[in-house]
Amino acid sequence: MSGNTMTLVLGGTGKTGRRIVDRLTAHGVPVRVGSRAGTPPFDWADRATWAAVLSDVDAVYVSYFPDLAVAGATDDIRAFTELAVSTGVRRLVLLSGRGEEEAQASEKVVQDAGAEWTIIRASWFSQNFSESYLLEPVLAGEVVLPTTGVAEPFVDADDIADVAVAALTETGHASQVYELTGPRLLTFADAVGEIAAATGRPIRFVPVSATDYAAALTSAGVPGDVVSFLTYLFTTVLDGRNAQLADGVQRALGRPPRDFADYCRDVAASGLWTG
Ligand SMILES: NC(=O)c1ccc[n+]([C@@H]2O[C@H](COP(=O)([O-])OP(=O)(O)OC[C@H]3O[C@@H](n4cnc5c(N)ncnc54)[C@H](OP(=O)(O)O)[C@@H]3O)[C@@H](O)[C@H]2O)c1
């Protein structure tokens, strides 16, 4: 027993992390936000910041930025988890990406780190349309993407947070790989159609080639590494490998996952998509 009491949430201001911080705080769990804006600050790119956020930490939610598929991610996860276990961390919950082969190297590192572990292998988040790079196109009324008919079982970040909190605070989730999806397969055209219906605004989905997509991002000033990463997501990860449902939410929580229509209804009601 290390006697440590704190739960550290890396990416604690992000889509999944801030939901986890809110839930842990509501449960009265002592929690520390791991982010560059945190106190103390945590930066994946500056290993000198890592020890301070691990002080008195018993459990860690590990979400990497920008993605476990980028070069150097596995080395960072290895160095971070070694340091974490050496300072008394007993439980690690890793947010991983479904269908990302590169992410599985980091999953293995966490599984072998010497602590209790849970892997959350998530499909595409519904919240990409409201809290990330697809919000702007939705507001502009036109979502242009290099994908055609491939379906994705979008998962709600609230379900991810519920599973993460269960894994961080309960027994019974150690050594589990939870594949989290929503309850329905939707193409991006379907998803945009459901958002349009929920908002009552016309929003077009426009499929383009990967080459045209990359060229448009580049001419809009998007940095080259981000262009490559987004193109990788829409071509490699969205090649049909994830076009089936998984039962991770049901297994972890004993209830079905949240539907994309419920997500659309709530975001539409908040006014976010109407400005
Ligand atoms: N979006 C999806 O559909 C999807 C699907 C499966 C898996 N994932 C995985 O989800 C992870 C991202 O989680 P998320 O979407 O919940 O987070 P997010 O919304 O992308 O937020 C990023 C978080 O990371 C922090 N951050 C940014 N740069 C950082 C750095 N250099 N060092 C330390 N922290 C940094 C940010 O805070 P500061 O800016 O204050 O540092 C923020 O708290 C990625 O690993 C991604 O692969 C995403």
Ligand as a Chemical Component Dictionary entry (heavy atoms), coordinates in Angstrom:
data_LIG
# 
_chem_comp.id                   LIG 
_chem_comp.type                 NON-POLYMER 
_chem_comp.pdbx_formal_charge   0 
_chem_comp.three_letter_code    LIG 
# 
loop_
_chem_comp_atom.comp_id 
_chem_comp_atom.atom_id 
_chem_comp_atom.alt_atom_id 
_chem_comp_atom.type_symbol 
_chem_comp_atom.charge 
_chem_comp_atom.model_Cartn_x 
_chem_comp_atom.model_Cartn_y 
_chem_comp_atom.model_Cartn_z 
_chem_comp_atom.pdbx_ordinal 
LIG N1  N1  N 0  -11.806 12.213 -30.725 1  
LIG C1  C1  C 0  -12.032 10.925 -30.949 2  
LIG O1  O1  O 0  -12.949 10.572 -31.700 3  
LIG C2  C2  C 0  -11.149 9.884  -30.282 4  
LIG C3  C3  C 0  -11.470 8.533  -30.426 5  
LIG C4  C4  C 0  -10.680 7.571  -29.755 6  
LIG C5  C5  C 0  -9.610  7.985  -28.976 7  
LIG N2  N2  N 1  -9.321  9.317  -28.872 8  
LIG C6  C6  C 0  -8.177  9.746  -28.054 9  
LIG O2  O2  O 0  -8.555  10.701 -27.104 10 
LIG C7  C7  C 0  -7.362  11.385 -26.662 11 
LIG C8  C8  C 0  -7.702  12.820 -26.410 12 
LIG O3  O3  O 0  -8.660  12.855 -25.366 13 
LIG P1  P1  P 0  -9.809  13.936 -25.345 14 
LIG O4  O4  O 0  -10.464 13.987 -26.692 15 
LIG O5  O5  O -1 -10.646 13.678 -24.146 16 
LIG O6  O6  O 0  -8.964  15.276 -25.119 17 
LIG P2  P2  P 0  -9.063  16.646 -25.928 18 
LIG O7  O7  O 0  -10.483 17.119 -25.892 19 
LIG O8  O8  O 0  -8.363  16.473 -27.223 20 
LIG O9  O9  O 0  -8.252  17.609 -24.954 21 
LIG C9  C9  C 0  -6.871  17.585 -24.899 22 
LIG C10 C10 C 0  -6.419  17.635 -23.426 23 
LIG O10 O10 O 0  -5.025  17.412 -23.404 24 
LIG C11 C11 C 0  -4.370  18.548 -22.850 25 
LIG N3  N3  N 0  -3.138  18.748 -23.614 26 
LIG C12 C12 C 0  -2.977  19.289 -24.845 27 
LIG N4  N4  N 0  -1.681  19.300 -25.183 28 
LIG C13 C13 C 0  -1.010  18.750 -24.130 29 
LIG C14 C14 C 0  0.365   18.497 -23.853 30 
LIG N5  N5  N 0  1.329   18.807 -24.729 31 
LIG N6  N6  N 0  0.690   17.943 -22.675 32 
LIG C15 C15 C 0  -0.252  17.631 -21.756 33 
LIG N7  N7  N 0  -1.577  17.838 -21.959 34 
LIG C16 C16 C 0  -1.936  18.401 -23.136 35 
LIG C17 C17 C 0  -5.353  19.704 -22.960 36 
LIG O11 O11 O 0  -5.131  20.661 -21.930 37 
LIG P3  P3  P 0  -4.063  21.875 -22.088 38 
LIG O12 O12 O 0  -4.339  22.506 -23.413 39 
LIG O13 O13 O 0  -4.333  22.740 -20.892 40 
LIG O14 O14 O 0  -2.703  21.252 -22.000 41 
LIG C18 C18 C 0  -6.676  18.976 -22.762 42 
LIG O15 O15 O 0  -6.931  18.773 -21.388 43 
LIG C19 C19 C 0  -6.326  11.173 -27.765 44 
LIG O16 O16 O 0  -5.293  10.327 -27.296 45 
LIG C20 C20 C 0  -7.113  10.489 -28.854 46 
LIG O17 O17 O 0  -6.358  9.570  -29.575 47 
LIG C21 C21 C 0  -10.066 10.265 -29.487 48 
# 
loop_
_chem_comp_bond.comp_id 
_chem_comp_bond.atom_id_1 
_chem_comp_bond.atom_id_2 
_chem_comp_bond.value_order 
_chem_comp_bond.pdbx_ordinal 
LIG N1  C1  SING 1  
LIG C1  O1  DOUB 2  
LIG C1  C2  SING 3  
LIG C2  C3  SING 4  
LIG C2  C21 DOUB 5  
LIG C3  C4  DOUB 6  
LIG C4  C5  SING 7  
LIG C5  N2  DOUB 8  
LIG N2  C6  SING 9  
LIG N2  C21 SING 10 
LIG C6  O2  SING 11 
LIG C6  C20 SING 12 
LIG O2  C7  SING 13 
LIG C7  C8  SING 14 
LIG C7  C19 SING 15 
LIG C8  O3  SING 16 
LIG O3  P1  SING 17 
LIG P1  O4  DOUB 18 
LIG P1  O5  SING 19 
LIG P1  O6  SING 20 
LIG O6  P2  SING 21 
LIG P2  O7  DOUB 22 
LIG P2  O8  SING 23 
LIG P2  O9  SING 24 
LIG O9  C9  SING 25 
LIG C9  C10 SING 26 
LIG C10 O10 SING 27 
LIG C10 C18 SING 28 
LIG O10 C11 SING 29 
LIG C11 N3  SING 30 
LIG C11 C17 SING 31 
LIG N3  C12 SING 32 
LIG N3  C16 SING 33 
LIG C12 N4  DOUB 34 
LIG N4  C13 SING 35 
LIG C13 C14 SING 36 
LIG C13 C16 DOUB 37 
LIG C14 N5  SING 38 
LIG C14 N6  DOUB 39 
LIG N6  C15 SING 40 
LIG C15 N7  DOUB 41 
LIG N7  C16 SING 42 
LIG C17 O11 SING 43 
LIG C17 C18 SING 44 
LIG O11 P3  SING 45 
LIG P3  O12 DOUB 46 
LIG P3  O13 SING 47 
LIG P3  O14 SING 48 
LIG C18 O15 SING 49 
LIG C19 O16 SING 50 
LIG C19 C20 SING 51 
LIG C20 O17 SING 52 
# 
